[in-house]
């Protein structure tokens, strides 16, 4: 399940903040709308939480938001992504 809200850090950068349940814990994730759009497309036929959970499982020490951006970029480029 996800919940979304919109916020601006400095009025020039709009981020959408969503809450996602990962391993039974609510986690907030703030990304640009363009990245959310790609992640939503990646999750078609499945849940966004499951997709982000897979990204979370493979991210190592990388911040979750960065790992999601990289996964979205790889997916758009046609490279392997969770």
mmCIF file as gemmi writes it, N, C-alpha and C atoms, coordinates in Angstrom:
data_model
loop_
_atom_site.group_PDB
_atom_site.id
_atom_site.type_symbol
_atom_site.label_atom_id
_atom_site.label_alt_id
_atom_site.label_comp_id
_atom_site.label_asym_id
_atom_site.label_entity_id
_atom_site.label_seq_id
_atom_site.pdbx_PDB_ins_code
_atom_site.Cartn_x
_atom_site.Cartn_y
_atom_site.Cartn_z
_atom_site.occupancy
_atom_site.B_iso_or_equiv
_atom_site.pdbx_formal_charge
_atom_site.auth_seq_id
_atom_site.auth_asym_id
_atom_site.pdbx_PDB_model_num
ATOM 1 N N . UNK Axp A 1 ? 0.842 -1.171 0 1 0 ? 1 A 1
ATOM 2 C CA . UNK Axp A 1 ? 0 0 0 1 0 ? 1 A 1
ATOM 3 C C . UNK Axp A 1 ? 0.886 1.232 0 1 0 ? 1 A 1
ATOM 4 N N . UNK Axp A 2 ? 0.512 2.226 -0.774 1 0 ? 2 A 1
ATOM 5 C CA . UNK Axp A 2 ? 1.277 3.462 -0.803 1 0 ? 2 A 1
ATOM 6 C C . UNK Axp A 2 ? 0.354 4.64 -0.536 1 0 ? 2 A 1
ATOM 7 N N . UNK Axp A 3 ? 0.936 5.689 0.004 1 0 ? 3 A 1
ATOM 8 C CA . UNK Axp A 3 ? 0.242 6.945 0.244 1 0 ? 3 A 1
ATOM 9 C C . UNK Axp A 3 ? 1.169 8.027 -0.278 1 0 ? 3 A 1
ATOM 10 N N . UNK Axp A 4 ? 0.642 8.988 -1.027 1 0 ? 4 A 1
ATOM 11 C CA . UNK Axp A 4 ? 1.486 9.989 -1.657 1 0 ? 4 A 1
ATOM 12 C C . UNK Axp A 4 ? 1.174 11.393 -1.151 1 0 ? 4 A 1
ATOM 13 N N . UNK Axp A 5 ? 2.21 12.21 -1.092 1 0 ? 5 A 1
ATOM 14 C CA . UNK Axp A 5 ? 2.047 13.627 -0.807 1 0 ? 5 A 1
ATOM 15 C C . UNK Axp A 5 ? 3.097 14.38 -1.611 1 0 ? 5 A 1
ATOM 16 N N . UNK Axp A 6 ? 2.861 15.65 -1.819 1 0 ? 6 A 1
ATOM 17 C CA . UNK Axp A 6 ? 3.718 16.484 -2.642 1 0 ? 6 A 1
ATOM 18 C C . UNK Axp A 6 ? 4.404 17.516 -1.761 1 0 ? 6 A 1
ATOM 19 N N . UNK Axp A 7 ? 5.706 17.713 -1.983 1 0 ? 7 A 1
ATOM 20 C CA . UNK Axp A 7 ? 6.373 18.781 -1.257 1 0 ? 7 A 1
ATOM 21 C C . UNK Axp A 7 ? 7.527 19.342 -2.076 1 0 ? 7 A 1
ATOM 22 N N . UNK Axp A 8 ? 7.913 20.563 -1.76 1 0 ? 8 A 1
ATOM 23 C CA . UNK Axp A 8 ? 9.016 21.235 -2.429 1 0 ? 8 A 1
ATOM 24 C C . UNK Axp A 8 ? 10.104 21.515 -1.418 1 0 ? 8 A 1
ATOM 25 N N . UNK Axp A 9 ? 11.349 21.254 -1.819 1 0 ? 9 A 1
ATOM 26 C CA . UNK Axp A 9 ? 12.46 21.566 -0.936 1 0 ? 9 A 1
ATOM 27 C C . UNK Axp A 9 ? 12.833 23.04 -1.046 1 0 ? 9 A 1
ATOM 28 N N . UNK Axp A 10 ? 12.942 23.532 -2.261 1 0 ? 10 A 1
ATOM 29 C CA . UNK Axp A 10 ? 13.369 24.916 -2.448 1 0 ? 10 A 1
ATOM 30 C C . UNK Axp A 10 ? 12.571 25.623 -3.539 1 0 ? 10 A 1
ATOM 31 N N . UNK Axp A 11 ? 11.365 25.203 -3.759 1 0 ? 11 A 1
ATOM 32 C CA . UNK Axp A 11 ? 10.437 25.765 -4.743 1 0 ? 11 A 1
ATOM 33 C C . UNK Axp A 11 ? 10.859 25.526 -6.184 1 0 ? 11 A 1
ATOM 34 N N . UNK Axp A 12 ? 12.039 24.958 -6.436 1 0 ? 12 A 1
ATOM 35 C CA . UNK Axp A 12 ? 12.426 24.648 -7.803 1 0 ? 12 A 1
ATOM 36 C C . UNK Axp A 12 ? 12.41 23.144 -8.047 1 0 ? 12 A 1
ATOM 37 N N . UNK Axp A 13 ? 12.353 22.366 -6.973 1 0 ? 13 A 1
ATOM 38 C CA . UNK Axp A 13 ? 12.4 20.913 -7.089 1 0 ? 13 A 1
ATOM 39 C C . UNK Axp A 13 ? 11.195 20.309 -6.382 1 0 ? 13 A 1
ATOM 40 N N . UNK Axp A 14 ? 10.325 19.681 -7.155 1 0 ? 14 A 1
ATOM 41 C CA . UNK Axp A 14 ? 9.132 19.07 -6.593 1 0 ? 14 A 1
ATOM 42 C C . UNK Axp A 14 ? 9.386 17.581 -6.433 1 0 ? 14 A 1
ATOM 43 N N . UNK Axp A 15 ? 9.154 17.092 -5.233 1 0 ? 15 A 1
ATOM 44 C CA . UNK Axp A 15 ? 9.27 15.669 -4.948 1 0 ? 15 A 1
ATOM 45 C C . UNK Axp A 15 ? 7.915 15.153 -4.497 1 0 ? 15 A 1
ATOM 46 N N . UNK Axp A 16 ? 7.636 13.92 -4.833 1 0 ? 16 A 1
ATOM 47 C CA . UNK Axp A 16 ? 6.43 13.26 -4.344 1 0 ? 16 A 1
ATOM 48 C C . UNK Axp A 16 ? 6.883 12.262 -3.299 1 0 ? 16 A 1
ATOM 49 N N . UNK Axp A 17 ? 6.283 12.372 -2.148 1 0 ? 17 A 1
ATOM 50 C CA . UNK Axp A 17 ? 6.635 11.487 -1.041 1 0 ? 17 A 1
ATOM 51 C C . UNK Axp A 17 ? 5.543 10.43 -0.901 1 0 ? 17 A 1
ATOM 52 N N . UNK Axp A 18 ? 5.949 9.171 -0.918 1 0 ? 18 A 1
ATOM 53 C CA . UNK Axp A 18 ? 5.011 8.067 -0.759 1 0 ? 18 A 1
ATOM 54 C C . UNK Axp A 18 ? 5.445 7.208 0.416 1 0 ? 18 A 1
ATOM 55 N N . UNK Axp A 19 ? 4.473 6.669 1.101 1 0 ? 19 A 1
ATOM 56 C CA . UNK Axp A 19 ? 4.736 5.714 2.174 1 0 ? 19 A 1
ATOM 57 C C . UNK Axp A 19 ? 4.507 4.32 1.619 1 0 ? 19 A 1
ATOM 58 N N . UNK Axp A 20 ? 5.466 3.446 1.843 1 0 ? 20 A 1
ATOM 59 C CA . UNK Axp A 20 ? 5.409 2.076 1.346 1 0 ? 20 A 1
ATOM 60 C C . UNK Axp A 20 ? 5.703 1.145 2.507 1 0 ? 20 A 1
ATOM 61 N N . UNK Axp A 21 ? 4.961 0.043 2.591 1 0 ? 21 A 1
ATOM 62 C CA . UNK Axp A 21 ? 5.245 -0.964 3.608 1 0 ? 21 A 1
ATOM 63 C C . UNK Axp A 21 ? 6.292 -1.926 3.067 1 0 ? 21 A 1
ATOM 64 N N . UNK Axp A 22 ? 7.451 -1.974 3.739 1 0 ? 22 A 1
ATOM 65 C CA . UNK Axp A 22 ? 8.525 -2.886 3.376 1 0 ? 22 A 1
ATOM 66 C C . UNK Axp A 22 ? 8.82 -3.769 4.575 1 0 ? 22 A 1
ATOM 67 N N . UNK Axp A 23 ? 8.66 -5.052 4.41 1 0 ? 23 A 1
ATOM 68 C CA . UNK Axp A 23 ? 8.907 -6.021 5.485 1 0 ? 23 A 1
ATOM 69 C C . UNK Axp A 23 ? 8.127 -5.666 6.745 1 0 ? 23 A 1
ATOM 70 N N . UNK Axp A 24 ? 6.89 -5.196 6.568 1 0 ? 24 A 1
ATOM 71 C CA . UNK Axp A 24 ? 6.036 -4.879 7.701 1 0 ? 24 A 1
ATOM 72 C C . UNK Axp A 24 ? 6.282 -3.523 8.335 1 0 ? 24 A 1
ATOM 73 N N . UNK Axp A 25 ? 7.177 -2.729 7.757 1 0 ? 25 A 1
ATOM 74 C CA . UNK Axp A 25 ? 7.487 -1.406 8.305 1 0 ? 25 A 1
ATOM 75 C C . UNK Axp A 25 ? 7.135 -0.331 7.282 1 0 ? 25 A 1
ATOM 76 N N . UNK Axp A 26 ? 6.482 0.725 7.739 1 0 ? 26 A 1
ATOM 77 C CA . UNK Axp A 26 ? 6.177 1.855 6.865 1 0 ? 26 A 1
ATOM 78 C C . UNK Axp A 26 ? 7.455 2.638 6.601 1 0 ? 26 A 1
ATOM 79 N N . UNK Axp A 27 ? 7.726 2.889 5.34 1 0 ? 27 A 1
ATOM 80 C CA . UNK Axp A 27 ? 8.921 3.626 4.928 1 0 ? 27 A 1
ATOM 81 C C . UNK Axp A 27 ? 8.481 4.74 3.991 1 0 ? 27 A 1
ATOM 82 N N . UNK Axp A 28 ? 8.987 5.947 4.209 1 0 ? 28 A 1
ATOM 83 C CA . UNK Axp A 28 ? 8.687 7.062 3.319 1 0 ? 28 A 1
ATOM 84 C C . UNK Axp A 28 ? 9.793 7.2 2.29 1 0 ? 28 A 1
ATOM 85 N N . UNK Axp A 29 ? 9.38 7.477 1.083 1 0 ? 29 A 1
ATOM 86 C CA . UNK Axp A 29 ? 10.322 7.599 -0.02 1 0 ? 29 A 1
ATOM 87 C C . UNK Axp A 29 ? 9.921 8.81 -0.848 1 0 ? 29 A 1
ATOM 88 N N . UNK Axp A 30 ? 10.835 9.744 -1.048 1 0 ? 30 A 1
ATOM 89 C CA . UNK Axp A 30 ? 10.568 10.959 -1.816 1 0 ? 30 A 1
ATOM 90 C C . UNK Axp A 30 ? 11.364 10.911 -3.113 1 0 ? 30 A 1
ATOM 91 N N . UNK Axp A 31 ? 10.636 10.972 -4.232 1 0 ? 31 A 1
ATOM 92 C CA . UNK Axp A 31 ? 11.259 10.953 -5.555 1 0 ? 31 A 1
ATOM 93 C C . UNK Axp A 31 ? 10.58 11.977 -6.455 1 0 ? 31 A 1
ATOM 94 N N . UNK Axp A 32 ? 11.265 12.34 -7.501 1 0 ? 32 A 1
ATOM 95 C CA . UNK Axp A 32 ? 10.703 13.213 -8.508 1 0 ? 32 A 1
ATOM 96 C C . UNK Axp A 32 ? 9.564 12.478 -9.23 1 0 ? 32 A 1
ATOM 97 N N . UNK Axp A 33 ? 8.568 13.227 -9.718 1 0 ? 33 A 1
ATOM 98 C CA . UNK Axp A 33 ? 7.427 12.597 -10.392 1 0 ? 33 A 1
ATOM 99 C C . UNK Axp A 33 ? 7.834 11.702 -11.558 1 0 ? 33 A 1
ATOM 100 N N . UNK Axp A 34 ? 8.882 12.074 -12.27 1 0 ? 34 A 1
ATOM 101 C CA . UNK Axp A 34 ? 9.324 11.279 -13.411 1 0 ? 34 A 1
ATOM 102 C C . UNK Axp A 34 ? 9.786 9.886 -12.985 1 0 ? 34 A 1
ATOM 103 N N . UNK Axp A 35 ? 10.456 9.796 -11.846 1 0 ? 35 A 1
ATOM 104 C CA . UNK Axp A 35 ? 10.903 8.493 -11.357 1 0 ? 35 A 1
ATOM 105 C C . UNK Axp A 35 ? 9.721 7.664 -10.866 1 0 ? 35 A 1
ATOM 106 N N . UNK Axp A 36 ? 8.758 8.3 -10.194 1 0 ? 36 A 1
ATOM 107 C CA . UNK Axp A 36 ? 7.562 7.558 -9.779 1 0 ? 36 A 1
ATOM 108 C C . UNK Axp A 36 ? 6.828 7.002 -10.991 1 0 ? 36 A 1
ATOM 109 N N . UNK Axp A 37 ? 6.758 7.776 -12.067 1 0 ? 37 A 1
ATOM 110 C CA . UNK Axp A 37 ? 6.067 7.313 -13.272 1 0 ? 37 A 1
ATOM 111 C C . UNK Axp A 37 ? 6.726 6.049 -13.827 1 0 ? 37 A 1
ATOM 112 N N . UNK Axp A 38 ? 8.058 6.019 -13.851 1 0 ? 38 A 1
ATOM 113 C CA . UNK Axp A 38 ? 8.766 4.835 -14.346 1 0 ? 38 A 1
ATOM 114 C C . UNK Axp A 38 ? 8.558 3.665 -13.398 1 0 ? 38 A 1
ATOM 115 N N . UNK Axp A 39 ? 8.676 3.891 -12.094 1 0 ? 39 A 1
ATOM 116 C CA . UNK Axp A 39 ? 8.471 2.807 -11.132 1 0 ? 39 A 1
ATOM 117 C C . UNK Axp A 39 ? 7.052 2.246 -11.238 1 0 ? 39 A 1
ATOM 118 N N . UNK Axp A 40 ? 6.074 3.115 -11.431 1 0 ? 40 A 1
ATOM 119 C CA . UNK Axp A 40 ? 4.693 2.646 -11.611 1 0 ? 40 A 1
ATOM 120 C C . UNK Axp A 40 ? 4.584 1.756 -12.849 1 0 ? 40 A 1
ATOM 121 N N . UNK Axp A 41 ? 5.247 2.139 -13.938 1 0 ? 41 A 1
ATOM 122 C CA . UNK Axp A 41 ? 5.242 1.311 -15.152 1 0 ? 41 A 1
ATOM 123 C C . UNK Axp A 41 ? 5.954 -0.01 -14.908 1 0 ? 41 A 1
ATOM 124 N N . UNK Axp A 42 ? 7.057 0.03 -14.17 1 0 ? 42 A 1
ATOM 125 C CA . UNK Axp A 42 ? 7.795 -1.198 -13.852 1 0 ? 42 A 1
ATOM 126 C C . UNK Axp A 42 ? 6.932 -2.164 -13.041 1 0 ? 42 A 1
ATOM 127 N N . UNK Axp A 43 ? 6.056 -1.624 -12.212 1 0 ? 43 A 1
ATOM 128 C CA . UNK Axp A 43 ? 5.247 -2.439 -11.307 1 0 ? 43 A 1
ATOM 129 C C . UNK Axp A 43 ? 3.953 -2.94 -11.941 1 0 ? 43 A 1
ATOM 130 N N . UNK Axp A 44 ? 3.677 -2.583 -13.175 1 0 ? 44 A 1
ATOM 131 C CA . UNK Axp A 44 ? 2.442 -3.029 -13.817 1 0 ? 44 A 1
ATOM 132 C C . UNK Axp A 44 ? 2.342 -4.538 -13.743 1 0 ? 44 A 1
ATOM 133 N N . UNK Axp A 45 ? 1.179 -5.018 -13.322 1 0 ? 45 A 1
ATOM 134 C CA . UNK Axp A 45 ? 0.977 -6.442 -13.157 1 0 ? 45 A 1
ATOM 135 C C . UNK Axp A 45 ? 1.399 -6.952 -11.792 1 0 ? 45 A 1
ATOM 136 N N . UNK Axp A 46 ? 1.925 -6.076 -10.973 1 0 ? 46 A 1
ATOM 137 C CA . UNK Axp A 46 ? 2.349 -6.419 -9.617 1 0 ? 46 A 1
ATOM 138 C C . UNK Axp A 46 ? 2.161 -5.212 -8.733 1 0 ? 46 A 1
ATOM 139 N N . UNK Axp A 47 ? 2.657 -5.29 -7.53 1 0 ? 47 A 1
ATOM 140 C CA . UNK Axp A 47 ? 2.49 -4.15 -6.629 1 0 ? 47 A 1
ATOM 141 C C . UNK Axp A 47 ? 3.749 -3.29 -6.597 1 0 ? 47 A 1
ATOM 142 N N . UNK Axp A 48 ? 3.545 -2.007 -6.413 1 0 ? 48 A 1
ATOM 143 C CA . UNK Axp A 48 ? 4.657 -1.081 -6.277 1 0 ? 48 A 1
ATOM 144 C C . UNK Axp A 48 ? 5.477 -1.426 -5.039 1 0 ? 48 A 1
ATOM 145 N N . UNK Axp A 49 ? 4.792 -1.808 -3.959 1 0 ? 49 A 1
ATOM 146 C CA . UNK Axp A 49 ? 5.503 -2.174 -2.729 1 0 ? 49 A 1
ATOM 147 C C . UNK Axp A 49 ? 6.414 -3.373 -2.962 1 0 ? 49 A 1
ATOM 148 N N . UNK Axp A 50 ? 5.948 -4.361 -3.735 1 0 ? 50 A 1
ATOM 149 C CA . UNK Axp A 50 ? 6.776 -5.535 -4.028 1 0 ? 50 A 1
ATOM 150 C C . UNK Axp A 50 ? 7.99 -5.143 -4.869 1 0 ? 50 A 1
ATOM 151 N N . UNK Axp A 51 ? 7.786 -4.259 -5.847 1 0 ? 51 A 1
ATOM 152 C CA . UNK Axp A 51 ? 8.898 -3.787 -6.668 1 0 ? 51 A 1
ATOM 153 C C . UNK Axp A 51 ? 9.932 -3.072 -5.808 1 0 ? 51 A 1
ATOM 154 N N . UNK Axp A 52 ? 9.474 -2.131 -4.988 1 0 ? 52 A 1
ATOM 155 C CA . UNK Axp A 52 ? 10.399 -1.379 -4.145 1 0 ? 52 A 1
ATOM 156 C C . UNK Axp A 52 ? 11.056 -2.303 -3.12 1 0 ? 52 A 1
ATOM 157 N N . UNK Axp A 53 ? 10.324 -3.315 -2.653 1 0 ? 53 A 1
ATOM 158 C CA . UNK Axp A 53 ? 10.909 -4.3 -1.749 1 0 ? 53 A 1
ATOM 159 C C . UNK Axp A 53 ? 12.061 -5.043 -2.399 1 0 ? 53 A 1
ATOM 160 N N . UNK Axp A 54 ? 11.914 -5.396 -3.674 1 0 ? 54 A 1
ATOM 161 C CA . UNK Axp A 54 ? 13.001 -6.051 -4.401 1 0 ? 54 A 1
ATOM 162 C C . UNK Axp A 54 ? 14.201 -5.14 -4.577 1 0 ? 54 A 1
ATOM 163 N N . UNK Axp A 55 ? 13.945 -3.881 -4.864 1 0 ? 55 A 1
ATOM 164 C CA . UNK Axp A 55 ? 15.031 -2.903 -4.975 1 0 ? 55 A 1
ATOM 165 C C . UNK Axp A 55 ? 15.721 -2.761 -3.624 1 0 ? 55 A 1
ATOM 166 N N . UNK Axp A 56 ? 14.929 -2.689 -2.563 1 0 ? 56 A 1
ATOM 167 C CA . UNK Axp A 56 ? 15.46 -2.556 -1.206 1 0 ? 56 A 1
ATOM 168 C C . UNK Axp A 56 ? 16.36 -3.745 -0.857 1 0 ? 56 A 1
ATOM 169 N N . UNK Axp A 57 ? 15.924 -4.945 -1.205 1 0 ? 57 A 1
ATOM 170 C CA . UNK Axp A 57 ? 16.694 -6.148 -0.886 1 0 ? 57 A 1
ATOM 171 C C . UNK Axp A 57 ? 18.069 -6.158 -1.548 1 0 ? 57 A 1
ATOM 172 N N . UNK Axp A 58 ? 18.179 -5.544 -2.721 1 0 ? 58 A 1
ATOM 173 C CA . UNK Axp A 58 ? 19.445 -5.593 -3.447 1 0 ? 58 A 1
ATOM 174 C C . UNK Axp A 58 ? 20.284 -4.336 -3.403 1 0 ? 58 A 1
ATOM 175 N N . UNK Axp A 59 ? 19.92 -3.382 -2.574 1 0 ? 59 A 1
ATOM 176 C CA . UNK Axp A 59 ? 20.598 -2.078 -2.642 1 0 ? 59 A 1
ATOM 177 C C . UNK Axp A 59 ? 21.877 -1.979 -1.833 1 0 ? 59 A 1
ATOM 178 N N . UNK Axp A 60 ? 22.126 -2.903 -0.926 1 0 ? 60 A 1
ATOM 179 C CA . UNK Axp A 60 ? 23.332 -2.817 -0.098 1 0 ? 60 A 1
ATOM 180 C C . UNK Axp A 60 ? 23.305 -1.577 0.774 1 0 ? 60 A 1
ATOM 181 N N . UNK Axp A 61 ? 24.378 -0.805 0.721 1 0 ? 61 A 1
ATOM 182 C CA . UNK Axp A 61 ? 24.5 0.419 1.535 1 0 ? 61 A 1
ATOM 183 C C . UNK Axp A 61 ? 23.946 1.655 0.85 1 0 ? 61 A 1
ATOM 184 N N . UNK Axp A 62 ? 23.513 1.521 -0.388 1 0 ? 62 A 1
ATOM 185 C CA . UNK Axp A 62 ? 22.982 2.652 -1.157 1 0 ? 62 A 1
ATOM 186 C C . UNK Axp A 62 ? 21.656 3.12 -0.562 1 0 ? 62 A 1
ATOM 187 N N . UNK Axp A 63 ? 21.434 4.425 -0.455 1 0 ? 63 A 1
ATOM 188 C CA . UNK Axp A 63 ? 20.134 4.911 0.02 1 0 ? 63 A 1
ATOM 189 C C . UNK Axp A 63 ? 19.001 4.395 -0.874 1 0 ? 63 A 1
ATOM 190 N N . UNK Axp A 64 ? 17.854 4.131 -0.278 1 0 ? 64 A 1
ATOM 191 C CA . UNK Axp A 64 ? 16.729 3.56 -1.021 1 0 ? 64 A 1
ATOM 192 C C . UNK Axp A 64 ? 16.298 4.455 -2.173 1 0 ? 64 A 1
ATOM 193 N N . UNK Axp A 65 ? 16.209 5.75 -1.956 1 0 ? 65 A 1
ATOM 194 C CA . UNK Axp A 65 ? 15.795 6.657 -3.031 1 0 ? 65 A 1
ATOM 195 C C . UNK Axp A 65 ? 16.77 6.583 -4.209 1 0 ? 65 A 1
ATOM 196 N N . UNK Axp A 66 ? 18.05 6.551 -3.924 1 0 ? 66 A 1
ATOM 197 C CA . UNK Axp A 66 ? 19.049 6.44 -4.997 1 0 ? 66 A 1
ATOM 198 C C . UNK Axp A 66 ? 18.926 5.117 -5.721 1 0 ? 66 A 1
ATOM 199 N N . UNK Axp A 67 ? 18.728 4.039 -4.978 1 0 ? 67 A 1
ATOM 200 C CA . UNK Axp A 67 ? 18.587 2.718 -5.59 1 0 ? 67 A 1
ATOM 201 C C . UNK Axp A 67 ? 17.355 2.678 -6.492 1 0 ? 67 A 1
ATOM 202 N N . UNK Axp A 68 ? 16.274 3.326 -6.093 1 0 ? 68 A 1
ATOM 203 C CA . UNK Axp A 68 ? 15.069 3.375 -6.923 1 0 ? 68 A 1
ATOM 204 C C . UNK Axp A 68 ? 15.315 4.175 -8.196 1 0 ? 68 A 1
ATOM 205 N N . UNK Axp A 69 ? 16.033 5.284 -8.075 1 0 ? 69 A 1
ATOM 206 C CA . UNK Axp A 69 ? 16.339 6.089 -9.265 1 0 ? 69 A 1
ATOM 207 C C . UNK Axp A 69 ? 17.206 5.289 -10.24 1 0 ? 69 A 1
ATOM 208 N N . UNK Axp A 70 ? 18.213 4.593 -9.728 1 0 ? 70 A 1
ATOM 209 C CA . UNK Axp A 70 ? 19.094 3.793 -10.582 1 0 ? 70 A 1
ATOM 210 C C . UNK Axp A 70 ? 18.314 2.664 -11.242 1 0 ? 70 A 1
ATOM 211 N N . UNK Axp A 71 ? 17.448 1.988 -10.488 1 0 ? 71 A 1
ATOM 212 C CA . UNK Axp A 71 ? 16.642 0.901 -11.047 1 0 ? 71 A 1
ATOM 213 C C . UNK Axp A 71 ? 15.738 1.43 -12.159 1 0 ? 71 A 1
ATOM 214 N N . UNK Axp A 72 ? 15.132 2.59 -11.946 1 0 ? 72 A 1
ATOM 215 C CA . UNK Axp A 72 ? 14.258 3.186 -12.97 1 0 ? 72 A 1
ATOM 216 C C . UNK Axp A 72 ? 15.063 3.541 -14.217 1 0 ? 72 A 1
ATOM 217 N N . UNK Axp A 73 ? 16.224 4.117 -14.028 1 0 ? 73 A 1
ATOM 218 C CA . UNK Axp A 73 ? 17.078 4.485 -15.163 1 0 ? 73 A 1
ATOM 219 C C . UNK Axp A 73 ? 17.501 3.245 -15.938 1 0 ? 73 A 1
ATOM 220 N N . UNK Axp A 74 ? 17.922 2.201 -15.234 1 0 ? 74 A 1
ATOM 221 C CA . UNK Axp A 74 ? 18.316 0.96 -15.909 1 0 ? 74 A 1
ATOM 222 C C . UNK Axp A 74 ? 17.149 0.367 -16.684 1 0 ? 74 A 1
ATOM 223 N N . UNK Axp A 75 ? 15.953 0.412 -16.103 1 0 ? 75 A 1
ATOM 224 C CA . UNK Axp A 75 ? 14.783 -0.148 -16.761 1 0 ? 75 A 1
ATOM 225 C C . UNK Axp A 75 ? 14.479 0.617 -18.053 1 0 ? 75 A 1
ATOM 226 N N . UNK Axp A 76 ? 14.546 1.941 -17.985 1 0 ? 76 A 1
ATOM 227 C CA . UNK Axp A 76 ? 14.291 2.773 -19.175 1 0 ? 76 A 1
ATOM 228 C C . UNK Axp A 76 ? 15.343 2.496 -20.252 1 0 ? 76 A 1
ATOM 229 N N . UNK Axp A 77 ? 16.571 2.281 -19.82 1 0 ? 77 A 1
ATOM 230 C CA . UNK Axp A 77 ? 17.653 1.999 -20.767 1 0 ? 77 A 1
ATOM 231 C C . UNK Axp A 77 ? 17.623 0.563 -21.277 1 0 ? 77 A 1
ATOM 232 N N . UNK Axp A 78 ? 16.744 -0.273 -20.712 1 0 ? 78 A 1
ATOM 233 C CA . UNK Axp A 78 ? 16.633 -1.653 -21.151 1 0 ? 78 A 1
ATOM 234 C C . UNK Axp A 78 ? 17.622 -2.583 -20.513 1 0 ? 78 A 1
ATOM 235 N N . UNK Axp A 79 ? 18.268 -2.133 -19.435 1 0 ? 79 A 1
ATOM 236 C CA . UNK Axp A 79 ? 19.21 -2.99 -18.711 1 0 ? 79 A 1
ATOM 237 C C . UNK Axp A 79 ? 18.476 -3.684 -17.586 1 0 ? 79 A 1
ATOM 238 N N . UNK Axp A 80 ? 19.109 -4.673 -16.988 1 0 ? 80 A 1
ATOM 239 C CA . UNK Axp A 80 ? 18.499 -5.419 -15.887 1 0 ? 80 A 1
ATOM 240 C C . UNK Axp A 80 ? 18.202 -4.506 -14.711 1 0 ? 80 A 1
ATOM 241 N N . UNK Axp A 81 ? 17.024 -4.631 -14.188 1 0 ? 81 A 1
ATOM 242 C CA . UNK Axp A 81 ? 16.597 -3.937 -12.972 1 0 ? 81 A 1
ATOM 243 C C . UNK Axp A 81 ? 15.627 -4.857 -12.262 1 0 ? 81 A 1
ATOM 244 N N . UNK Axp A 82 ? 15.55 -4.78 -10.927 1 0 ? 82 A 1
ATOM 245 C CA . UNK Axp A 82 ? 14.622 -5.655 -10.207 1 0 ? 82 A 1
ATOM 246 C C . UNK Axp A 82 ? 13.177 -5.477 -10.643 1 0 ? 82 A 1
